[in-house]
């Protein structure tokens, strides 16, 4: 199992998290991970309606901002939400964003 | 008194709010407005360390995202946070961002 580079919890920056979440496709990825837990990039990319390379770009942006963990196992890449780290660093932030994402009217 | 164009509360979009708040200068403006209330653009721009035209660009981005209200009174332009609208539309979001902005370690 190979772990790609990630910022440590203490290095996660608020503005970078907000920027990572401010893209509709990335927000959709985060919502799916929050709902379904760890999954392969391939599964996470289903239903996004973007090319695989675009999805990869978004996974990288989320990883570099400290929002998700990516790990490579053989030919598969798995991603999951850094919910615990984010909740510890910025209490309530992720939950309020996830709640807000359900607002449609 | 002249009110500039603003999105209605129902048209405020989560991803646009997150993008507006993801810039360090804009976040600083929002923190000052949350702390000090309505102020002139000139007063809000103090201590930001950016050119007046850059500050104006940020005020416009915040206004268009639905984060602040701008109004012109004679030669003065006043800005204030749309706290009530944001709290109604996305409960807890602004507070969690403001709390997170105090995290420095």
gemmi code that builds the backbone of each chain (N, CA, C; Angstrom):
import gemmi

chains = {
    "A": [
        ("UNK", (0.853, -1.205, 0.000), (0.000, 0.000, 0.000), (0.884, 1.248, 0.000)),
        ("UNK", (0.588, 2.141, -0.906), (1.421, 3.332, -1.028), (0.547, 4.549, -0.734)),
        ("UNK", (1.029, 5.343, 0.236), (0.282, 6.545, 0.596), (0.883, 7.724, -0.171)),
        ("UNK", (0.059, 8.475, -0.844), (0.534, 9.654, -1.575), (0.782, 10.797, -0.578)),
        ("UNK", (1.492, 11.872, -0.977), (1.779, 12.964, -0.027), (0.504, 13.703, 0.396)),
        ("UNK", (0.396, 13.929, 1.679), (-0.746, 14.651, 2.253), (-0.237, 15.676, 3.252)),
        ("UNK", (-0.933, 16.793, 3.422), (-0.555, 17.704, 4.504), (-0.888, 17.061, 5.846)),
        ("UNK", (-0.049, 17.341, 6.854), (-0.384, 16.867, 8.196), (-1.602, 17.641, 8.684)),
        ("UNK", (-2.262, 17.109, 9.685), (-3.481, 17.749, 10.185), (-3.224, 19.213, 10.533)),
        ("UNK", (-2.101, 19.484, 11.180), (-1.795, 20.840, 11.627), (-1.522, 21.792, 10.466)),
        ("UNK", (-1.224, 21.228, 9.308), (-0.920, 22.074, 8.141), (-2.139, 22.310, 7.245)),
        ("UNK", (-3.280, 21.744, 7.621), (-4.476, 21.961, 6.804), (-4.934, 23.407, 6.985)),
        ("UNK", (-5.076, 24.124, 5.860), (-5.417, 25.541, 5.902), (-6.886, 25.760, 5.542)),
        ("UNK", (-7.549, 26.605, 6.335), (-8.975, 26.867, 6.127), (-9.279, 27.306, 4.696)),
        ("UNK", (-8.534, 28.298, 4.207), (-8.857, 28.828, 2.877), (-8.661, 27.757, 1.790)),
        ("UNK", (-7.698, 26.863, 1.999), (-7.484, 25.805, 1.002), (-8.610, 24.768, 1.045)),
        ("UNK", (-9.114, 24.494, 2.245), (-10.261, 23.588, 2.364), (-11.486, 24.212, 1.693)),
        ("UNK", (-11.720, 25.492, 1.967), (-12.877, 26.177, 1.380), (-12.772, 26.199, -0.142)),
        ("UNK", (-11.562, 26.460, -0.636), (-11.384, 26.485, -2.092), (-11.623, 25.090, -2.676)),
        ("UNK", (-11.120, 24.063, -1.993), (-11.317, 22.694, -2.489), (-12.801, 22.358, -2.561)),
        ("UNK", (-13.570, 22.828, -1.571), (-15.001, 22.503, -1.509), (-15.850, 23.404, -2.406)),
        ("UNK", (-15.251, 24.441, -2.961), (-16.036, 25.440, -3.696), (-16.305, 25.037, -5.142)),
        ("UNK", (-15.761, 23.900, -5.550), (-16.043, 23.411, -6.898), (-17.183, 22.388, -6.822)),
        ("UNK", (-18.214, 22.532, -7.661), (-19.367, 21.636, -7.560), (-19.020, 20.148, -7.699)),
        ("UNK", (-18.078, 19.826, -8.589), (-17.718, 18.410, -8.764), (-16.989, 17.896, -7.524)),
        ("UNK", (-16.072, 18.711, -6.993), (-15.355, 18.272, -5.786), (-16.304, 18.154, -4.597)),
        ("UNK", (-17.235, 19.078, -4.493), (-18.211, 18.998, -3.404), (-19.028, 17.716, -3.527)),
        ("UNK", (-19.372, 17.354, -4.748), (-20.138, 16.119, -4.976), (-19.322, 14.892, -4.549)),
        ("UNK", (-18.028, 14.915, -4.850), (-17.166, 13.800, -4.429), (-17.162, 13.693, -2.898)),
        ("UNK", (-17.041, 14.833, -2.240), (-16.985, 14.851, -0.767), (-18.305, 14.353, -0.176)),
        ("UNK", (-19.413, 14.751, -0.776), (-20.722, 14.290, -0.289), (-20.820, 12.769, -0.424)),
        ("UNK", (-20.364, 12.239, -1.551), (-20.431, 10.780, -1.748), (-19.540, 10.055, -0.749)),
        ("UNK", (-18.349, 10.589, -0.507), (-17.444, 9.942, 0.458), (-18.021, 10.015, 1.874)),
        ("UNK", (-18.665, 11.135, 2.194), (-19.267, 11.289, 3.521), (-20.409, 10.295, 3.704)),
        ("UNK", (-21.091, 9.989, 2.628), (-22.252, 9.102, 2.690), (-21.840, 7.636, 2.624)),
        ("UNK", (-20.899, 7.335, 1.729), (-20.611, 5.932, 1.409), (-19.289, 5.436, 1.976)),
        ("UNK", (-18.466, 6.333, 2.503), (-17.173, 5.898, 3.050), (-16.136, 5.685, 1.968)),
        ("UNK", (-15.040, 5.029, 2.349), (-13.927, 4.817, 1.417), (-14.377, 4.096, 0.157)),
        ("UNK", (-13.827, 4.537, -0.956), (-14.147, 3.865, -2.220), (-12.992, 4.034, -3.203)),
        ("UNK", (-13.028, 3.247, -4.261), (-12.010, 3.409, -5.294), (-12.299, 4.705, -6.058)),
        ("UNK", (-11.261, 5.249, -6.652), (-11.450, 6.446, -7.476), (-12.435, 6.156, -8.599)),
        ("UNK", (-12.343, 4.961, -9.112), (-13.242, 4.591, -10.199), (-14.703, 4.656, -9.749)),
        ("UNK", (-14.987, 4.116, -8.566), (-16.362, 4.148, -8.049), (-16.772, 5.575, -7.702)),
        ("UNK", (-15.828, 6.329, -7.112), (-16.156, 7.714, -6.743), (-16.465, 8.544, -7.975)),
        ("UNK", (-15.811, 8.189, -9.084), (-15.978, 8.974, -10.301), (-17.272, 8.693, -11.048)),
        ("UNK", (-17.898, 7.557, -10.727), (-19.180, 7.241, -11.376), (-20.176, 8.356, -11.104)),
        ("UNK", (-20.994, 8.641, -12.070), (-22.076, 9.629, -11.929), (-21.588, 11.071, -11.876)),
        ("UNK", (-20.275, 11.291, -11.919), (-19.813, 12.680, -11.845), (-19.983, 13.383, -13.185)),
        ("UNK", (-19.990, 12.613, -14.243), (-20.163, 13.210, -15.560), (-18.942, 13.971, -16.042)),
        ("UNK", (-17.774, 13.592, -15.542), (-16.542, 14.234, -16.023), (-15.571, 13.140, -16.461)),
        ("UNK", (-14.625, 13.522, -17.296), (-13.615, 12.582, -17.777), (-12.760, 12.112, -16.611)),
        ("UNK", (-12.232, 10.897, -16.764), (-11.398, 10.299, -15.709), (-10.238, 11.215, -15.312)),
        ("UNK", (-9.619, 11.864, -16.312), (-8.470, 12.731, -15.998), (-8.917, 13.962, -15.208)),
        ("UNK", (-10.123, 14.439, -15.490), (-10.666, 15.573, -14.732), (-10.947, 15.149, -13.287)),
        ("UNK", (-11.521, 13.958, -13.146), (-11.777, 13.440, -11.795), (-10.463, 13.321, -11.029)),
        ("UNK", (-9.419, 12.815, -11.684), (-8.109, 12.663, -11.025), (-7.579, 14.007, -10.555)),
        ("UNK", (-7.760, 15.011, -11.384), (-7.345, 16.369, -11.017), (-8.078, 16.811, -9.739)),
        ("UNK", (-9.365, 16.518, -9.659), (-10.135, 16.913, -8.475), (-9.704, 16.129, -7.235)),
        ("UNK", (-9.418, 14.818, -7.393), (-8.948, 14.033, -6.244), (-7.640, 14.626, -5.715)),
        ("UNK", (-6.771, 15.010, -6.636), (-5.482, 15.567, -6.219), (-5.689, 16.884, -5.461)),
        ("UNK", (-6.575, 17.737, -5.982), (-6.848, 19.016, -5.312), (-7.407, 18.785, -3.911)),
        ("UNK", (-8.283, 17.811, -3.782), (-8.867, 17.509, -2.464), (-7.802, 16.938, -1.521)),
        ("UNK", (-6.941, 16.089, -2.053), (-5.870, 15.516, -1.225), (-4.898, 16.599, -0.771)),
        ("UNK", (-4.484, 17.464, -1.695), (-3.500, 18.493, -1.354), (-4.055, 19.507, -0.356)),
        ("UNK", (-5.377, 19.699, -0.371), (-5.999, 20.622, 0.582), (-6.215, 19.970, 1.945)),
        ("UNK", (-6.019, 18.648, 2.011), (-6.200, 17.950, 3.281), (-7.616, 17.444, 3.509)),
        ("UNK", (-8.419, 17.408, 2.438), (-9.822, 17.002, 2.597), (-9.988, 15.485, 2.482)),
        ("UNK", (-9.177, 14.852, 1.634), (-9.283, 13.389, 1.484), (-7.909, 12.731, 1.613)),
        ("UNK", (-7.924, 11.445, 1.908), (-6.734, 10.599, 1.872), (-6.812, 9.739, 0.616)),
        ("UNK", (-5.691, 9.651, -0.104), (-5.600, 8.751, -1.256), (-4.545, 7.702, -0.965)),
        ("UNK", (-4.836, 6.462, -1.248), (-3.797, 5.433, -1.132), (-3.912, 4.451, -2.284)),
        ("UNK", (-2.742, 4.007, -2.694), (-2.655, 3.116, -3.840), (-2.458, 1.698, -3.334)),
        ("UNK", (-3.288, 0.786, -3.761), (-3.114, -0.628, -3.414), (-3.095, -1.412, -4.705)),
        ("UNK", (-1.885, -1.795, -5.113), (-1.764, -2.478, -6.406), (-2.224, -1.545, -7.513)),
        ("UNK", (-3.155, -2.004, -8.291), (-3.619, -1.167, -9.397), (-4.801, -0.289, -9.011)),
        ("UNK", (-5.254, -0.431, -7.781), (-6.429, 0.350, -7.362), (-6.021, 1.537, -6.492)),
        ("UNK", (-6.709, 2.643, -6.677), (-6.491, 3.801, -5.807), (-7.771, 4.018, -4.998)),
        ("UNK", (-7.593, 4.115, -3.695), (-8.737, 4.322, -2.799), (-8.704, 5.735, -2.233)),
        ("UNK", (-9.852, 6.321, -2.070), (-9.925, 7.631, -1.421), (-10.963, 7.592, -0.296)),
        ("UNK", (-10.690, 8.394, 0.724), (-11.653, 8.535, 1.825), (-11.544, 9.936, 2.392)),
        ("UNK", (-12.598, 10.329, 3.077), (-12.671, 11.670, 3.655), (-11.828, 11.725, 4.936)),
        ("UNK", (-11.110, 12.831, 5.154), (-10.353, 12.996, 6.418), (-11.276, 13.636, 7.459)),
        ("UNK", (-12.381, 12.975, 7.689), (-13.415, 13.566, 8.537), (-12.892, 13.844, 9.951)),
        ("UNK", (-12.180, 12.869, 10.499), (-11.691, 13.028, 11.873), (-10.715, 14.215, 11.956)),
        ("UNK", (-9.769, 14.262, 11.031), (-8.794, 15.364, 11.031), (-9.484, 16.715, 10.838)),
        ("UNK", (-10.424, 16.772, 9.913), (-11.113, 18.046, 9.642), (-11.968, 18.464, 10.835)),
        ("UNK", (-12.648, 17.477, 11.451), (-13.486, 17.803, 12.611), (-12.639, 18.289, 13.786)),
        ("UNK", (-11.461, 17.704, 13.928), (-10.590, 18.147, 15.021), (-10.021, 19.534, 14.748)),
        ("UNK", (-9.661, 19.765, 13.511), (-8.994, 21.038, 13.185), (-10.000, 22.189, 13.081)),
        ("UNK", (-11.134, 21.924, 12.424), (-12.150, 22.969, 12.214), (-13.518, 22.427, 12.646)),
        ("UNK", (-13.778, 22.385, 13.952), (-15.010, 21.744, 14.427), (-16.266, 22.334, 13.782)),
        ("UNK", (-17.109, 21.457, 13.292), (-18.400, 21.883, 12.745), (-18.367, 22.308, 11.298)),
        ("UNK", (-17.183, 22.552, 10.757), (-17.119, 23.099, 9.395), (-17.652, 22.111, 8.355)),
        ("UNK", (-17.106, 20.895, 8.380), (-17.516, 19.919, 7.371), (-19.005, 19.615, 7.495)),
        ("UNK", (-19.483, 19.441, 8.718), (-20.914, 19.156, 8.913), (-21.783, 20.285, 8.374)),
        ("UNK", (-21.377, 21.529, 8.611), (-22.215, 22.634, 8.143), (-22.194, 22.718, 6.614)),
        ("UNK", (-21.064, 22.401, 6.006), (-21.005, 22.388, 4.534), (-21.873, 21.261, 3.984)),
        ("UNK", (-21.785, 20.084, 4.605), (-22.586, 18.939, 4.134), (-24.083, 19.244, 4.298)),
        ("UNK", (-24.448, 19.847, 5.421), (-25.862, 20.231, 5.615), (-26.280, 21.254, 4.565)),
        ("UNK", (-25.427, 22.238, 4.354), (-25.744, 23.302, 3.400), (-25.887, 22.745, 1.987)),
        ("UNK", (-25.169, 21.662, 1.697), (-25.225, 21.116, 0.341), (-26.591, 20.500, 0.029)),
        ("UNK", (-27.398, 20.261, 1.055), (-28.748, 19.715, 0.826), (-29.768, 20.808, 0.532)),
        ("UNK", (-29.367, 22.079, 0.751), (-30.281, 23.189, 0.523), (-30.450, 23.392, -0.971)),
        ("UNK", (-31.670, 23.311, -1.441), (-31.869, 23.433, -2.886), (-32.806, 24.569, -3.249)),
        ("UNK", (-33.544, 25.085, -2.265), (-34.523, 26.132, -2.609), (-33.958, 27.509, -2.299)),
    ],
    "B": [
        ("UNK", (-29.676, 56.969, -1.310), (-28.964, 55.696, -1.074), (-29.204, 54.758, -2.257)),
        ("UNK", (-28.136, 54.211, -2.781), (-28.245, 53.359, -3.958), (-27.739, 51.967, -3.603)),
        ("UNK", (-28.592, 50.983, -3.850), (-28.209, 49.614, -3.549), (-27.693, 48.976, -4.834)),
        ("UNK", (-26.528, 48.394, -4.782), (-25.973, 47.706, -5.948), (-26.661, 46.356, -6.134)),
        ("UNK", (-26.502, 45.700, -7.308), (-27.191, 44.412, -7.522), (-26.656, 43.305, -6.595)),
        ("UNK", (-27.581, 42.594, -5.993), (-27.243, 41.485, -5.095), (-28.113, 40.287, -5.441)),
        ("UNK", (-27.614, 39.061, -5.240), (-28.495, 37.904, -5.395), (-29.519, 37.888, -4.258)),
        ("UNK", (-30.737, 37.429, -4.578), (-31.719, 37.266, -3.503), (-31.249, 36.125, -2.606)),
        ("UNK", (-31.785, 36.090, -1.403), (-31.354, 35.058, -0.450), (-31.465, 33.661, -1.058)),
        ("UNK", (-32.560, 33.411, -1.760), (-32.811, 32.075, -2.325), (-31.836, 31.725, -3.444)),
        ("UNK", (-31.201, 32.748, -3.999), (-30.270, 32.492, -5.108), (-28.817, 32.369, -4.639)),
        ("UNK", (-28.586, 32.501, -3.354), (-27.208, 32.364, -2.859), (-26.807, 30.895, -2.966)),
        ("UNK", (-25.674, 30.648, -3.636), (-25.213, 29.283, -3.896), (-24.054, 28.920, -2.978)),
        ("UNK", (-24.133, 27.713, -2.418), (-23.100, 27.271, -1.481), (-21.697, 27.359, -2.069)),
        ("UNK", (-21.521, 26.804, -3.288), (-20.166, 26.780, -3.841), (-19.640, 28.198, -4.087)),
        ("UNK", (-20.534, 29.122, -4.413), (-20.077, 30.503, -4.622), (-19.696, 31.170, -3.306)),
        ("UNK", (-20.428, 30.867, -2.253), (-20.061, 31.393, -0.933), (-18.707, 30.830, -0.503)),
        ("UNK", (-18.518, 29.524, -0.681), (-17.253, 28.896, -0.290), (-16.097, 29.479, -1.095)),
        ("UNK", (-16.340, 29.693, -2.389), (-15.272, 30.273, -3.216), (-14.954, 31.699, -2.757)),
        ("UNK", (-15.997, 32.459, -2.434), (-15.775, 33.837, -1.984), (-14.949, 33.862, -0.689)),
        ("UNK", (-15.216, 32.895, 0.188), (-14.524, 32.868, 1.478), (-13.146, 32.211, 1.399)),
        ("UNK", (-12.822, 31.616, 0.262), (-11.575, 30.850, 0.165), (-10.361, 31.719, -0.133)),
        ("UNK", (-10.574, 33.012, -0.311), (-9.447, 33.918, -0.522), (-9.082, 34.563, 0.812)),
        ("UNK", (-7.800, 34.529, 1.195), (-7.407, 35.052, 2.507), (-7.800, 36.514, 2.735)),
        ("UNK", (-7.704, 37.347, 1.707), (-8.073, 38.762, 1.876), (-9.581, 38.893, 2.071)),
        ("UNK", (-10.344, 38.166, 1.280), (-11.804, 38.241, 1.439), (-12.242, 37.679, 2.785)),
        ("UNK", (-11.584, 36.619, 3.221), (-11.933, 36.065, 4.535), (-11.642, 37.090, 5.622)),
        ("UNK", (-10.543, 37.807, 5.479), (-10.182, 38.844, 6.450), (-11.250, 39.953, 6.474)),
        ("UNK", (-11.727, 40.344, 5.311), (-12.791, 41.356, 5.232), (-14.035, 40.857, 5.974)),
        ("UNK", (-14.399, 39.612, 5.745), (-15.595, 39.035, 6.379), (-15.425, 38.981, 7.902)),
        ("UNK", (-14.251, 38.608, 8.349), (-13.986, 38.553, 9.798), (-14.133, 39.950, 10.406)),
        ("UNK", (-13.618, 40.960, 9.720), (-13.720, 42.338, 10.240), (-15.176, 42.799, 10.276)),
        ("UNK", (-15.935, 42.470, 9.229), (-17.345, 42.866, 9.208), (-18.135, 42.125, 10.294)),
        ("UNK", (-17.788, 40.870, 10.531), (-18.483, 40.092, 11.564), (-18.193, 40.676, 12.940)),
        ("UNK", (-17.008, 41.228, 13.097), (-16.597, 41.755, 14.396), (-17.082, 43.186, 14.597)),
        ("UNK", (-16.956, 43.993, 13.556), (-17.163, 45.436, 13.710), (-18.471, 45.941, 13.118)),
        ("UNK", (-19.181, 45.124, 12.374), (-20.434, 45.562, 11.758), (-20.199, 46.395, 10.511)),
        ("UNK", (-21.262, 47.067, 10.067), (-21.192, 47.852, 8.826), (-20.078, 48.886, 8.872)),
        ("UNK", (-19.409, 49.043, 7.755), (-18.352, 50.061, 7.682), (-18.187, 50.540, 6.245)),
        ("UNK", (-17.485, 51.653, 6.087), (-17.201, 52.103, 4.732), (-16.163, 51.182, 4.102)),
        ("UNK", (-16.162, 51.130, 2.777), (-15.149, 50.340, 2.080), (-13.756, 50.816, 2.459)),
        ("UNK", (-13.645, 52.124, 2.629), (-12.343, 52.677, 2.985), (-11.866, 52.126, 4.324)),
        ("UNK", (-12.766, 52.115, 5.320), (-12.392, 51.593, 6.642), (-12.139, 50.096, 6.585)),
        ("UNK", (-12.978, 49.380, 5.810), (-12.804, 47.925, 5.705), (-11.468, 47.590, 5.056)),
        ("UNK", (-11.020, 48.486, 4.168), (-9.790, 48.221, 3.436), (-8.517, 48.486, 4.218)),
        ("UNK", (-8.660, 49.234, 5.319), (-7.484, 49.495, 6.155), (-6.902, 48.176, 6.651)),
        ("UNK", (-5.618, 48.121, 6.724), (-4.898, 46.959, 7.273), (-4.913, 45.738, 6.357)),
        ("UNK", (-5.583, 45.834, 5.213), (-5.613, 44.649, 4.351), (-4.303, 44.491, 3.581)),
        ("UNK", (-3.611, 45.621, 3.404), (-2.336, 45.549, 2.699), (-2.481, 45.312, 1.207)),
        ("UNK", (-3.637, 45.698, 0.655), (-3.803, 45.570, -0.793), (-4.232, 46.923, -1.355)),
        ("UNK", (-4.022, 47.090, -2.660), (-4.396, 48.334, -3.324), (-5.912, 48.498, -3.277)),
        ("UNK", (-6.355, 49.762, -3.310), (-7.786, 50.049, -3.247), (-8.573, 49.326, -4.344)),
        ("UNK", (-7.985, 49.260, -5.536), (-8.708, 48.601, -6.641), (-8.814, 47.093, -6.398)),
        ("UNK", (-7.817, 46.531, -5.755), (-7.878, 45.099, -5.410), (-8.953, 44.860, -4.359)),
        ("UNK", (-9.002, 45.763, -3.366), (-10.041, 45.649, -2.341), (-11.426, 45.742, -2.982)),
        ("UNK", (-11.592, 46.676, -3.924), (-12.884, 46.826, -4.606), (-13.283, 45.544, -5.329)),
        ("UNK", (-12.308, 44.929, -5.961), (-12.554, 43.651, -6.645), (-13.069, 42.615, -5.641)),
        ("UNK", (-12.472, 42.580, -4.473), (-12.895, 41.600, -3.461), (-14.299, 41.919, -2.932)),
        ("UNK", (-14.596, 43.198, -2.726), (-15.950, 43.562, -2.270), (-16.992, 43.113, -3.294)),
        ("UNK", (-16.660, 43.309, -4.567), (-17.600, 42.916, -5.612), (-17.808, 41.402, -5.605)),
        ("UNK", (-16.708, 40.647, -5.457), (-16.819, 39.177, -5.426), (-17.673, 38.729, -4.245)),
        ("UNK", (-17.499, 39.370, -3.112), (-18.283, 39.017, -1.918), (-19.756, 39.376, -2.115)),
        ("UNK", (-19.998, 40.533, -2.721), (-21.380, 40.958, -2.977), (-22.068, 40.002, -3.953)),
        ("UNK", (-21.375, 39.682, -5.045), (-21.991, 38.828, -6.068), (-22.257, 37.410, -5.552)),
        ("UNK", (-21.451, 36.972, -4.585), (-21.672, 35.640, -4.003), (-22.771, 35.664, -2.956)),
        ("UNK", (-23.216, 36.858, -2.555), (-24.276, 36.957, -1.554), (-23.763, 37.025, -0.127)),
        ("UNK", (-22.471, 37.298, 0.034), (-21.886, 37.310, 1.381), (-22.018, 38.675, 2.045)),
        ("UNK", (-21.932, 39.744, 1.250), (-22.056, 41.086, 1.829), (-23.077, 41.916, 1.039)),
        ("UNK", (-23.559, 42.967, 1.693), (-24.389, 43.993, 1.051), (-23.531, 45.239, 0.864)),
        ("UNK", (-23.611, 45.832, -0.320), (-22.942, 47.108, -0.584), (-23.990, 48.154, -0.878)),
        ("UNK", (-23.846, 49.318, -0.302), (-24.746, 50.418, -0.675), (-23.971, 51.724, -0.738)),
        ("UNK", (-24.393, 52.513, -1.700), (-23.720, 53.781, -1.958), (-24.542, 54.901, -1.329)),
        ("UNK", (-23.914, 55.726, -0.509), (-24.588, 56.892, 0.053), (-23.727, 58.101, -0.255)),
        ("UNK", (-24.161, 58.869, -1.267), (-23.345, 59.998, -1.689), (-22.014, 59.494, -2.191)),
        ("UNK", (-20.944, 59.995, -1.627), (-19.623, 59.571, -2.096), (-19.089, 58.372, -1.317)),
        ("UNK", (-19.849, 57.951, -0.321), (-19.363, 56.835, 0.502), (-20.040, 55.521, 0.121)),
        ("UNK", (-19.275, 54.446, 0.158), (-19.842, 53.110, -0.065), (-19.718, 52.331, 1.236)),
        ("UNK", (-20.836, 51.789, 1.681), (-20.862, 51.016, 2.920), (-21.038, 49.538, 2.607)),
        ("UNK", (-20.379, 48.696, 3.376), (-20.574, 47.244, 3.224), (-20.903, 46.630, 4.585)),
        ("UNK", (-21.692, 45.580, 4.526), (-21.998, 44.829, 5.753), (-22.231, 43.371, 5.390)),
        ("UNK", (-22.104, 42.530, 6.397), (-22.245, 41.094, 6.209), (-23.731, 40.731, 6.105)),
        ("UNK", (-24.069, 39.799, 5.209), (-25.463, 39.319, 5.128), (-25.638, 38.150, 6.100)),
        ("UNK", (-25.338, 38.411, 7.338), (-25.313, 37.341, 8.328), (-26.685, 36.660, 8.457)),
        ("UNK", (-27.723, 37.470, 8.520), (-29.052, 36.901, 8.709), (-29.430, 36.011, 7.514)),
        ("UNK", (-29.213, 36.524, 6.303), (-29.533, 35.740, 5.103), (-28.713, 34.455, 5.042)),
        ("UNK", (-27.424, 34.568, 5.332), (-26.556, 33.385, 5.271), (-26.951, 32.369, 6.337)),
        ("UNK", (-27.255, 32.874, 7.550), (-27.637, 31.956, 8.632), (-28.950, 31.250, 8.314)),
        ("UNK", (-29.844, 31.968, 7.657), (-31.119, 31.337, 7.296), (-30.937, 30.315, 6.178)),
        ("UNK", (-30.103, 30.671, 5.236), (-29.956, 29.779, 4.069), (-29.067, 28.579, 4.385)),
        ("UNK", (-27.955, 28.836, 5.064), (-26.997, 27.755, 5.375), (-26.675, 27.781, 6.873)),
        ("UNK", (-27.577, 27.271, 7.710), (-27.410, 27.391, 9.156), (-26.058, 26.853, 9.641)),
        ("UNK", (-25.372, 27.658, 10.420), (-24.124, 27.209, 11.037), (-22.889, 27.384, 10.180)),
        ("UNK", (-23.075, 27.633, 8.885), (-21.913, 27.681, 7.988), (-20.991, 28.857, 8.317)),
        ("UNK", (-21.568, 30.046, 8.374), (-20.734, 31.224, 8.606), (-20.048, 31.144, 9.973)),
        ("UNK", (-20.797, 30.719, 10.981), (-20.195, 30.609, 12.314), (-19.037, 29.614, 12.333)),
        ("UNK", (-19.202, 28.496, 11.631), (-18.121, 27.504, 11.658), (-16.898, 28.017, 10.906)),
        ("UNK", (-17.122, 28.793, 9.849), (-15.977, 29.374, 9.122), (-15.288, 30.422, 9.998)),
        ("UNK", (-16.077, 31.254, 10.671), (-15.485, 32.281, 11.533), (-14.708, 31.634, 12.683)),
        ("UNK", (-15.271, 30.582, 13.272), (-14.548, 29.877, 14.342), (-13.267, 29.267, 13.793)),
        ("UNK", (-13.366, 28.645, 12.626), (-12.196, 27.996, 12.029), (-11.108, 29.006, 11.696)),
        ("UNK", (-11.512, 30.235, 11.422), (-10.519, 31.253, 11.047), (-9.630, 31.629, 12.223)),
        ("UNK", (-10.042, 31.284, 13.439), (-9.208, 31.577, 14.614), (-8.168, 30.489, 14.870)),
        ("UNK", (-8.305, 29.358, 14.161), (-7.369, 28.249, 14.363), (-6.034, 28.614, 13.721)),
        ("UNK", (-4.987, 28.593, 14.510), (-3.695, 28.992, 13.943), (-2.637, 27.923, 14.104)),
        ("UNK", (-2.890, 26.941, 14.969), (-1.844, 25.936, 15.193), (-2.088, 24.693, 14.357)),
    ],
}
model = gemmi.Model(1)
for chain_id, residues in chains.items():
    chain = gemmi.Chain(chain_id)
    for i, (resn, *xyz) in enumerate(residues, 1):
        res = gemmi.Residue()
        res.name, res.seqid = resn, gemmi.SeqId(i, " ")
        for name, pos in zip(("N", "CA", "C"), xyz):
            atom = gemmi.Atom()
            atom.name, atom.element = name, gemmi.Element(name[0])
            atom.pos, atom.b_iso = gemmi.Position(*pos), 0.0
            res.add_atom(atom)
        chain.add_residue(res)
    model.add_chain(chain)
structure = gemmi.Structure()
structure.add_model(model)
structure.setup_entities()
